[in-house]
Amino acid sequence: MNTTWGKLYGVGVGPGDPRLLTLLAIDVLQTVDVVAIPKSKLERESVAWDIAKVHCPKEVRLIELELPMTSDQQILAKAWQDGAQTLLGELKQGKSVAFITLGDPSLYSTYSYLLNILQEELPPECIATVPGITAMAAAAAKINLPLATGDEPLLILPSTDDVGDYLNFPNLVLMKVSRRLPEMLTLLEERGRKAVLLTRLGQPGEAIRWEPKALDFGSEKVDYLSLLLVKKDLLGRKNSESDRRN
Ligand SMILES: C[S@@+](CC[C@H](N)C(=O)[O-])C[C@H]1O[C@@H](n2cnc3c(N)ncnc32)[C@H](O)[C@@H]1O
């Protein structure tokens, strides 16, 4: 018997402010049968849901998927497989499902791993990825700073221990900095690079720190939702920002 599949949407909900969803994302959230919420632990709150919920009908069915943050590949593979099977269960019954994800679904999102599995099973017309505003776009907008202009390249990096070679790049976005912030700042300081740290953009607790120093972060655990923008003319920008405010 042929299956009449429901449609899977991977919906980017932007970085925090619920007004930063696209009209398409809102349309999808208002019409799907099920909203799937990825969580690192089921008992935790979901930032993506906090952002998306104002756009969803009260009666929409929610399913939570536990997708832990770990480097253990076996645990990850099982979680992605379980998550994909849960979604397939809904899609097989003809239900439409929106898998919500912070920022844009194509940038460091667990959606990509589930998508890999689901693409094996679903016809291509049953999958639609809805782009979202990335955290780095929100960061640049927040401080009125272009990420790159003209012919300049832009490098987006996760904060891993082998980033050293890239840190002289003129325009940098360092994501997932939280646990490695002092280490990243030390590497940047050694190279004379200036950075701005942006945390929880568009969310309660939003913070901007110009020129953060490694020493200031000895024992402080920095929020996971933080990134560093690094640019060669950053201080000029900072000064014109404060000039504007004065
Ligand atoms: C798993 S990645 C998700 C990126 C997301 N898909 C995007 O398009 O921006 C998580 C990282 O994105 C950055 N991030 C996401 N939301 C943020 C926010 N509201 N404020 C600052 N950084 C954020 C942080 O660097 C965080 O460690």
The ligand as an SDF file (V2000), in Angstrom:
LIG
                    3D

 27 29  0  0  0  0  0  0  0  0999 V2000
   23.8910   25.1170   17.7530 C   0  0  0  0  0  0  0  0  0  0  0  0
   24.3430   26.7160   17.2420 S   0  0  0  0  0  0  0  0  0  0  0  0
   22.8660   27.2550   16.4560 C   0  0  0  0  0  0  0  0  0  0  0  0
   23.0740   28.3640   15.4690 C   0  0  0  0  0  0  0  0  0  0  0  0
   21.7780   28.7960   14.8160 C   0  0  0  0  0  0  0  0  0  0  0  0
   21.2240   27.7400   13.9980 N   0  0  0  0  0  0  0  0  0  0  0  0
   21.9240   30.0660   13.9730 C   0  0  0  0  0  0  0  0  0  0  0  0
   21.4970   30.0690   12.8070 O   0  0  0  0  0  0  0  0  0  0  0  0
   22.4580   31.0530   14.4830 O   0  0  0  0  0  0  0  0  0  0  0  0
   24.2900   27.5470   18.7650 C   0  0  0  0  0  0  0  0  0  0  0  0
   25.2050   28.7470   18.7870 C   0  0  0  0  0  0  0  0  0  0  0  0
   24.5870   29.8220   18.0810 O   0  0  0  0  0  0  0  0  0  0  0  0
   24.8530   31.0490   18.7340 C   0  0  0  0  0  0  0  0  0  0  0  0
   23.5670   31.6100   19.1630 N   0  0  0  0  0  0  0  0  0  0  0  0
   22.3450   31.1120   18.9190 C   0  0  0  0  0  0  0  0  0  0  0  0
   21.3880   31.9300   19.3830 N   0  0  0  0  0  0  0  0  0  0  0  0
   22.0040   32.9920   19.9350 C   0  0  0  0  0  0  0  0  0  0  0  0
   21.5530   34.1860   20.5720 C   0  0  0  0  0  0  0  0  0  0  0  0
   20.2480   34.4280   20.7230 N   0  0  0  0  0  0  0  0  0  0  0  0
   22.4650   35.0610   21.0140 N   0  0  0  0  0  0  0  0  0  0  0  0
   23.7960   34.8260   20.8390 C   0  0  0  0  0  0  0  0  0  0  0  0
   24.2860   33.7040   20.2490 N   0  0  0  0  0  0  0  0  0  0  0  0
   23.4040   32.7930   19.7980 C   0  0  0  0  0  0  0  0  0  0  0  0
   25.7840   30.7380   19.9030 C   0  0  0  0  0  0  0  0  0  0  0  0
   27.1180   30.8570   19.4730 O   0  0  0  0  0  0  0  0  0  0  0  0
   25.4320   29.2890   20.1870 C   0  0  0  0  0  0  0  0  0  0  0  0
   26.4950   28.6170   20.8430 O   0  0  0  0  0  0  0  0  0  0  0  0
  1  2  1  0
  2  3  1  0
  2 10  1  0
  3  4  1  0
  4  5  1  0
  5  6  1  0
  5  7  1  0
  7  8  2  0
  7  9  1  0
 10 11  1  0
 11 12  1  0
 11 26  1  0
 12 13  1  0
 13 14  1  0
 13 24  1  0
 14 15  1  0
 14 23  1  0
 15 16  2  0
 16 17  1  0
 17 18  1  0
 17 23  2  0
 18 19  1  0
 18 20  2  0
 20 21  1  0
 21 22  2  0
 22 23  1  0
 24 25  1  0
 24 26  1  0
 26 27  1  0
M  CHG  2   2   1   9  -1
M  END
$$$$
